[in-house]
Amino acid sequence: MAEATLPKDFFFGAAMSELQMTCFEIISYVGTAKSNYVDAIAKAKEGDFDAAEELIKQGDEA
């Protein structure tokens, strides 16, 4: 099976391409949302449902 290859500057070019920047932003937003949701679960387990609800809202907005 042929191995897929990427251009040399795909990851380490002088400037990020628009596609790379968009992908980076998506990954960043998803990470932020996941972190908020995990924190919300922890707050709910502690019984702090107001804080949990606020973290869920923040995750939805990320």
Stockholm file with secondary structure:
# STOCKHOLM 1.0

chainA/1-62         MAEATLPKDFFFGAAMSELQMTCFEIISYVGTAKSNYVDAIAKAKEGDFDAAEELIKQGDEA
#=GR chainA/1-62 SS CCCCCCCTTTTTCSSCCHHHHHHHHHHHHHHHHHHHHHHHHHHHHHTCHHHHHHHHHHHHHC
#=GC SS_cons        CCCCCCCTTTTTCSSCCHHHHHHHHHHHHHHHHHHHHHHHHHHHHHTCHHHHHHHHHHHHHC
//
